[in-house]
């Protein structure tokens, strides 16, 4: 006799009532919960009750919903009667195992852009972890702000700033600080921090390479940073301290995490580290030029060297187009945002003692970090304040503890 073909009834499902205590957990279920997830689920059941019905076979074995039933039993609700989904026939073991997996795996994926529109506190409350949210919000790439730094630097400063002025720049959930002061002055740093401790130093100090003298052209009179003259196109004002060898020692104990740009110029003064960052800034196919194709950052962190690719022509762009940048070592916001997302977390205090045109503060505002920074040049400080207002017109600014009239 030939083999008989068994024709199974087409599966159909209907609702029936079962006592929670009678439902049997699926032995070998690959799904599991940690303590936090279990608490989140119990909180959800307490608030919304059973919305998604457990699926059982005809022997009350749970095919989908093991975690929900476990949570109900933990809450002491074993004697309650709930509705469940039941098949019109016995499931084969292969069918049961397949649906067990599909019910947990074939559930779609998140639209990250839409998810970012939900309130962060709500996402935390329903079970997202802070690290997950950091990753989620960093998926929305941070772009360069549209503020014209060069134009702001050329005109009369919008804000009157004097050495020693301390500004608090507050948006909805963040308050940044800007001190017009000296990065190497202990008293200035203590005033800036106000007794708080930074979580990370992310800064671009003067390297001792006298970068401005690289420019082409005839003799031009330069004013030091801190002076009141802006130079002609194709030149920058020199950075004070950039004609001397830089000693980073004072930075190394200011935070648990340290990231220093340009550290290859003073590596002999730094502890050994394998955790270097390389910023690859050369446009693909660009011809060789007098300026570096990349920049290196020293860190005190333990990770394999990492490359960030972010096209930024900087001085090359200036030389080719006759365009002057406000600060010769200005960094792209997108680069700084990526570094912040990778090595810090939301609400961390990021210390930048050489703020320059304020890119670090902009990146902190965009990524939910707090920036404390010093800048010794009053004109640059004014540019930073104007740039932050351009980024968020609703920010409030205090100068030495007093609100600025109309933020001016």
C-alpha positions as CSV (number, residue, x, y, z in Angstrom):
1,X,0.0,0.0,0.0
2,X,1.2,3.5,-0.7
3,X,1.7,6.2,1.9
4,X,-1.5,8.0,3.0
5,X,-1.4,11.8,2.7
6,X,-2.9,13.4,5.8
7,X,-4.7,16.6,4.9
8,X,-4.7,19.0,7.8
9,X,-7.7,21.4,8.4
10,X,-6.9,25.0,7.6
11,X,-6.1,26.8,10.8
12,X,-8.7,29.1,12.2
13,X,-8.6,30.9,15.5
14,X,-11.2,32.0,18.0
15,X,-11.4,33.5,21.5
16,X,-12.0,31.4,24.6
17,X,-11.7,32.1,28.3
18,X,-9.0,30.5,30.4
19,X,-7.9,30.9,34.1
20,X,-4.4,32.3,34.1
21,X,-3.1,29.6,36.5
22,X,-4.1,26.9,34.0
23,X,-1.9,28.2,31.2
24,X,1.3,26.3,30.8
25,X,4.6,28.0,29.8
26,X,6.2,26.7,26.6
27,X,9.2,24.6,27.5
28,X,12.3,25.7,25.6
29,X,10.9,29.2,24.8
30,X,13.9,31.2,23.5
31,X,12.4,34.5,24.7
32,X,13.5,35.9,28.0
33,X,13.2,39.0,30.1
34,X,15.6,40.8,32.3
35,X,14.5,42.4,35.6
36,X,13.9,45.8,34.1
37,X,11.8,44.4,31.2
38,X,9.8,42.3,33.6
39,X,9.0,45.4,35.7
40,X,8.1,47.4,32.6
41,X,5.7,44.7,31.4
42,X,4.0,44.4,34.8
43,X,3.6,48.2,34.9
44,X,2.0,48.1,31.4
45,X,-0.4,45.3,32.4
46,X,-1.4,47.1,35.6
47,X,-2.2,50.2,33.6
48,X,-3.7,48.8,30.4
49,X,-4.6,45.3,31.4
50,X,-4.3,42.4,28.8
51,X,-4.7,44.0,25.4
52,X,-2.8,41.5,23.2
53,X,-4.3,38.1,23.8
54,X,-2.0,35.1,24.6
55,X,-2.1,32.3,22.0
56,X,-2.5,28.7,23.3
57,X,-2.9,25.3,21.8
58,X,-5.7,23.0,22.7
59,X,-3.8,21.7,25.7
60,X,-3.4,25.2,27.2
61,X,0.3,25.4,26.3
62,X,1.2,29.0,25.6
63,X,2.5,29.5,22.0
64,X,2.7,33.3,22.2
65,X,2.5,35.5,25.3
66,X,4.6,33.6,27.7
67,X,6.1,36.8,29.2
68,X,2.6,38.3,29.6
69,X,1.3,35.3,31.5
70,X,4.4,35.1,33.6
71,X,3.9,38.8,34.6
72,X,0.3,38.2,35.4
73,X,1.2,35.3,37.7
74,X,3.9,37.4,39.4
75,X,1.3,40.2,40.0
76,X,-0.8,37.6,41.9
77,X,-3.5,37.4,39.1
78,X,-3.4,33.7,38.6
79,X,-7.1,33.2,39.6
80,X,-8.3,35.7,37.0
81,X,-10.0,34.5,33.8
82,X,-8.7,36.1,30.6
83,X,-9.4,35.6,26.9
84,X,-7.0,33.7,24.8
85,X,-6.7,32.7,21.1
86,X,-7.3,29.0,20.5
87,X,-6.9,27.0,17.2
88,X,-9.7,24.9,15.7
89,X,-7.4,21.8,15.8
90,X,-4.3,20.5,17.4
91,X,-1.0,22.1,16.3
92,X,1.8,19.9,15.1
93,X,5.0,20.5,17.0
94,X,6.6,22.0,13.9
95,X,3.7,24.5,13.6
96,X,3.9,25.4,17.3
97,X,7.6,26.0,17.1
98,X,7.4,28.1,13.9
99,X,4.6,30.3,15.3
100,X,6.5,30.7,18.5
101,X,9.3,32.3,16.6
102,X,7.3,34.2,14.0
103,X,5.1,35.9,16.7
104,X,8.2,37.4,18.2
105,X,10.3,38.0,15.0
106,X,7.9,39.0,12.2
107,X,6.8,42.1,14.0
108,X,8.1,44.8,11.7
109,X,10.8,47.3,12.5
110,X,10.9,50.8,13.9
111,X,10.6,53.9,11.8
112,X,13.5,55.7,13.6
113,X,12.5,59.2,12.2
114,X,9.0,58.8,13.6
115,X,10.2,57.3,16.8
116,X,12.4,60.4,17.5
117,X,9.2,62.5,17.5
118,X,8.0,60.7,20.7
119,X,8.7,62.3,24.1
120,X,12.0,60.9,25.5
121,X,10.5,60.5,29.0
122,X,7.7,58.3,27.5
123,X,10.2,56.2,25.6
124,X,12.1,55.7,28.8
125,X,9.0,54.9,30.7
126,X,7.8,52.1,28.3
127,X,11.2,50.4,28.4
128,X,13.7,52.0,26.1
129,X,17.1,52.2,27.8
130,X,19.1,55.5,28.0
131,X,21.9,53.9,25.8
132,X,19.2,52.8,23.2
133,X,17.9,56.3,23.1
134,X,21.3,57.8,22.7
135,X,21.8,55.5,19.7
136,X,18.3,56.3,18.4
137,X,18.7,60.1,18.5
138,X,22.2,60.0,17.0
139,X,20.7,58.3,13.9
140,X,19.3,61.7,13.0
141,X,22.6,63.1,11.6
142,X,23.4,66.5,12.9
143,X,24.2,69.0,10.2
144,X,26.1,72.2,10.1
145,X,24.1,75.1,11.3
146,X,23.4,77.8,8.7
147,X,24.9,80.6,10.7
148,X,27.3,82.8,8.6
149,X,30.2,83.0,11.1
150,X,32.4,85.0,8.8
151,X,29.7,87.8,8.3
152,X,29.2,87.9,12.1
153,X,32.9,88.3,12.7
154,X,33.2,91.1,10.1
155,X,30.5,93.4,11.5
156,X,30.3,95.2,14.8
157,X,29.9,92.7,17.7
158,X,26.3,92.2,18.5
159,X,27.0,91.5,22.2
160,X,29.2,93.6,24.4
161,X,31.7,91.2,26.0
162,X,34.5,92.0,28.3
163,X,37.2,89.7,29.8
164,X,35.7,88.0,32.8
165,X,32.1,87.9,31.6
166,X,30.3,84.7,32.3
167,X,27.3,83.8,30.2
168,X,24.6,81.1,30.8
169,X,22.9,80.1,27.6
170,X,19.7,78.2,28.4
171,X,17.5,76.2,26.0
172,X,14.5,74.1,27.1
173,X,16.5,71.4,28.9
174,X,20.1,72.5,28.7
175,X,22.1,75.4,30.2
176,X,25.5,76.0,28.6
177,X,28.2,78.3,30.1
178,X,30.6,80.5,28.2
179,X,33.4,82.4,30.0
180,X,35.4,85.1,28.3
181,X,38.6,84.0,30.1
182,X,41.9,82.2,30.0
183,X,42.0,78.4,29.5
184,X,45.2,78.0,31.5
185,X,44.0,80.2,34.5
186,X,42.9,78.0,37.4
187,X,40.7,80.7,38.8
188,X,38.9,81.1,35.5
189,X,38.3,77.4,35.1
190,X,37.0,77.1,38.7
191,X,34.6,80.0,38.0
192,X,33.4,78.4,34.8
193,X,32.7,75.1,36.5
194,X,31.0,76.5,39.6
195,X,31.9,73.4,41.6
196,X,30.7,70.9,39.0
197,X,32.9,68.3,37.3
198,X,33.0,67.8,33.6
199,X,32.3,64.3,32.1
200,X,34.5,64.9,29.1
201,X,37.1,67.3,27.8
202,X,36.7,67.8,24.0
203,X,38.9,70.6,22.8
204,X,41.1,71.8,20.1
205,X,44.0,73.6,21.8
206,X,46.7,75.7,20.1
207,X,49.3,73.3,18.8
208,X,52.4,75.4,18.6
209,X,52.5,75.2,14.8
210,X,51.8,78.9,14.0
211,X,49.2,77.9,11.5
212,X,48.4,81.4,10.2
213,X,51.9,81.9,8.7
214,X,51.1,79.1,6.2
215,X,49.0,81.5,4.1
216,X,50.1,82.9,0.7
217,X,50.7,86.5,-0.2
218,X,52.7,89.5,0.8
219,X,53.3,91.0,4.2
220,X,50.2,91.7,6.2
221,X,49.8,93.2,9.7
222,X,48.2,90.7,12.1
223,X,46.6,91.2,15.4
224,X,46.8,88.6,18.1
225,X,43.6,86.9,19.2
226,X,42.4,89.3,21.9
227,X,43.1,92.3,19.6
228,X,40.6,94.3,17.6
229,X,41.7,93.8,14.0
230,X,40.4,91.3,11.5
231,X,42.8,90.4,8.8
232,X,42.3,90.6,5.0
233,X,41.0,87.7,3.0
234,X,43.3,84.6,2.8
235,X,44.6,85.3,6.3
236,X,43.6,84.7,9.9
237,X,44.5,86.5,13.1
238,X,47.1,84.3,14.8
239,X,45.9,82.1,17.7
240,X,47.5,83.3,20.9
241,X,49.8,80.6,22.1
242,X,50.1,78.9,18.7
243,X,53.7,80.1,18.3
244,X,54.8,78.2,21.5
245,X,55.0,74.5,22.2
246,X,51.8,73.4,23.8
247,X,51.7,71.6,27.2
248,X,48.4,69.7,27.7
249,X,49.2,68.6,31.3
250,X,46.6,71.0,32.8
251,X,43.8,69.3,30.8
252,X,44.4,65.7,31.8
253,X,42.7,65.8,35.2
254,X,39.7,67.9,34.3
255,X,37.4,65.0,33.4
256,X,37.2,61.3,33.2
257,X,37.3,61.3,29.4
258,X,39.8,63.4,27.4
259,X,39.8,64.0,23.7
260,X,42.3,66.4,22.3
261,X,42.6,67.5,18.6
262,X,46.0,68.0,17.0
263,X,47.7,65.8,19.6
264,X,50.2,64.5,17.1
265,X,52.0,67.9,17.5
266,X,52.5,67.4,21.2
267,X,52.3,63.6,21.6
268,X,55.6,63.6,23.5
269,X,53.9,65.4,26.3
270,X,50.9,62.9,26.5
271,X,50.6,59.5,28.1
272,X,50.7,56.5,25.8
273,X,47.3,55.6,24.3
274,X,46.0,53.2,21.7
275,X,42.7,55.1,21.4
276,X,43.4,57.6,18.7
277,X,40.8,59.2,16.4
278,X,41.6,60.1,12.8
279,X,39.5,62.7,11.1
280,X,39.7,62.1,7.4
281,X,38.8,65.4,5.8
282,X,40.2,65.2,2.3
283,X,37.6,65.3,-0.4
284,X,37.7,62.2,-2.6
285,X,39.8,62.9,-5.7
286,X,41.1,66.2,-4.4
287,X,44.6,67.1,-5.4
288,X,47.4,67.3,-2.8
289,X,47.7,70.6,-0.9
290,X,49.8,72.3,1.7
291,X,47.5,71.4,4.5
292,X,46.9,68.1,6.3
293,X,44.6,65.5,4.7
294,X,43.6,64.4,8.2
295,X,43.7,65.4,11.8
296,X,44.5,63.2,14.8
297,X,43.0,63.3,18.2
298,X,44.5,61.7,21.3
299,X,42.1,60.2,23.9
300,X,42.6,58.5,27.2
301,X,40.1,55.9,26.3
302,X,40.6,52.2,25.6
303,X,39.4,51.4,22.0
304,X,40.9,50.6,18.7
305,X,41.9,53.6,16.5
306,X,38.8,55.0,14.8
307,X,38.4,57.0,11.5
308,X,35.7,59.6,11.0
309,X,35.1,60.8,7.4
310,X,33.8,64.3,7.2
311,X,34.7,66.5,4.2
312,X,35.9,69.9,5.3
313,X,38.3,71.8,3.2
314,X,39.0,74.5,5.8
315,X,42.1,76.4,4.8
316,X,42.2,74.8,1.4
317,X,38.7,76.2,0.7
318,X,39.9,79.6,1.9
319,X,42.9,79.6,-0.4
320,X,41.0,78.5,-3.5
321,X,38.0,80.8,-3.2
322,X,39.4,83.8,-1.3
323,X,36.9,83.0,1.6
324,X,38.0,83.8,5.1
325,X,37.0,81.5,8.0
326,X,36.5,83.1,11.4
327,X,38.9,80.6,13.1
328,X,41.7,78.7,11.4
329,X,41.1,75.5,13.3
330,X,37.2,75.6,13.1
331,X,35.7,72.1,13.2
332,X,32.5,70.9,11.5
333,X,29.6,70.4,13.8
334,X,28.7,67.0,12.3
335,X,32.2,65.7,13.2
336,X,31.9,66.9,16.8
337,X,28.4,65.5,17.1
338,X,29.5,62.0,15.9
339,X,32.3,62.0,18.5
340,X,30.0,63.2,21.2
341,X,27.4,60.5,20.4
342,X,30.1,57.8,20.4
343,X,31.9,58.7,23.6
344,X,29.5,60.5,25.8
345,X,25.8,60.4,26.8
346,X,23.0,62.8,27.0
347,X,23.2,65.5,29.7
348,X,27.0,65.0,30.1
349,X,29.0,68.1,30.8
350,X,31.5,68.6,27.9
351,X,34.4,71.0,28.6
352,X,36.0,72.9,25.8
353,X,38.5,75.5,27.0
354,X,39.3,76.7,23.5
355,X,35.8,77.3,22.1
356,X,36.9,79.4,19.1
357,X,33.7,80.0,17.0
358,X,31.6,77.8,19.2
359,X,31.2,74.6,17.2
360,X,31.4,72.4,20.2
361,X,28.6,74.2,21.9
362,X,26.4,73.9,18.8
363,X,27.1,70.2,18.7
364,X,26.3,69.8,22.4
365,X,23.0,71.7,21.9
366,X,22.1,69.4,19.0
367,X,23.0,66.2,20.8
368,X,21.6,67.0,24.2
369,X,24.9,67.6,26.0
370,X,25.9,70.5,28.2
371,X,28.8,72.6,27.0
372,X,31.0,74.6,29.4
373,X,33.7,76.6,27.6
374,X,36.1,79.4,27.7
375,X,37.2,81.7,24.9
376,X,39.7,84.4,25.5
377,X,38.7,86.7,22.6
378,X,35.7,88.9,23.3
379,X,34.8,89.1,19.6
380,X,34.7,85.3,19.3
381,X,32.5,85.2,22.4
382,X,30.0,87.5,20.8
383,X,30.0,85.3,17.6
384,X,29.3,82.3,19.8
385,X,26.3,84.0,21.5
386,X,24.9,85.1,18.2
387,X,25.5,81.7,16.7
388,X,23.6,80.0,19.5
389,X,20.7,82.4,19.1
390,X,20.6,81.6,15.4
391,X,20.5,77.9,16.2
392,X,17.6,78.4,18.7
393,X,15.9,81.8,18.9
394,X,14.2,80.8,22.1
395,X,17.3,80.4,24.2
396,X,17.7,82.7,27.2
397,X,21.1,84.3,28.0
398,X,22.3,85.6,31.3
399,X,25.4,87.7,31.7
400,X,27.1,87.5,35.1
401,X,23.8,86.2,36.6
402,X,21.6,88.9,35.1
403,X,19.2,88.3,32.1
404,X,20.3,90.2,29.0
405,X,17.7,92.8,27.8
406,X,16.1,91.2,24.7
407,X,19.1,88.9,24.7
408,X,21.4,91.8,23.5
